[in-house]
């Protein structure tokens, strides 16, 4: 499952930053902005880490596919060499038989 993209800015300030008198000072306002930005940065980092994990898994899958394809290619190359050798022997045998037949039939 792909990670969800974090929202751009969370407009809700954390509850622990309110002043007991009900108002807020400019320092509290700045702290609220800092906490909101830190939360946004943390959400973005989590989102990027999730995508990095997905990319790592995809690269691992691609690497496994490449290794399997390489092994298959080596096996087919080996089988092709054996089949090629047998075909060479077969056609050489056929050519010998045809040569002997032609020598006998045409009295060469």
N, C-alpha and C positions, 0 to 999 in steps of 0.2 A: 504494500500500500504506500503510495507516495505521500510525503509529508505535506501538510497544508501550509500555504504561504501565510505569514503573520500579517495582521492588519497594519496599515501605515502608522497610525498613531492611536493610542488608546486614550480617549478623552476623560476617562474616569480616573481621578486621582486616588491613591491609596488611602484607606480610612485612617491609618495611624498618623497622618500628617495634619489633622485638624487641630486647631487651637481650642483649648477648653472653654474659652469665652464665646465660641461660635463664629468668630471672625477669623480671618487669616491675614498674616503679615506678608510683606514682600519676600521675606526669607522663606516662609512656608511655600509661597508660590513658586519660588525658584527651586526649592527642594522637590516640589511636586513635579515640575517640568523635568528635573533631573531623573527622578524615579520613573517617570513615563518614558523618557528616552532610553534609560537603562533597560526597562522592560521590553521596549521595542527592539533594542540591540540584541537582547537575550533571545527574543523570539526569532530574530533574523539569523542568529548564529545557529539556533536549533534547526531552523529550516535548511540552512546551508549544510549542516552536518548530515541531515537526512538525505539530501541530494548527493552528498559525497558518498554516503553508504550505498545508495542506489547505483551510483556510477561504479563504485568498487565492485559490486556484485555483477554488474553488466560486463565489466572488463574481465572478471574472473571467468564468466561464462564464455566470453569470446576467446579467452586464452585456452580454455578447455576444448572448445571447438577446433581451434587451430592445431592443438596437439593431436586430437583425434583425426583430423584431416591429414596431418603429416604422417601419422602411423598408417592410415589407409593407403596413402600414396606409396609409402615404402613397400607395403604388402603387395599392392597391385604391380609395382615395378618388379618385385621379386617374382611374382606369378607370371608376369609378362616375359621375363627372361627365360623362365622354364618353358612356357608355351612356345616362345620363339625358337628355342633350341629343338623342341620336339617337331615343330613345323619344318625347320631346316633339315632335320633327319628324315622326316616324311617325304618332303619334296626331293631330297637327294635320292631316297630309295625309289621313288616313282621315276625319276630321271634315269636311274640305273636300269630299271626294268624296261622302260621305253627304249633305251639305248640297246639293250640286249635283244629286244624284240625286233627293232629296226635292223640290227646287224644280221639276225637270223632270217628275217623276212626278205630283206633286200640283198642278202648274200654279200655283205660287205666284208 
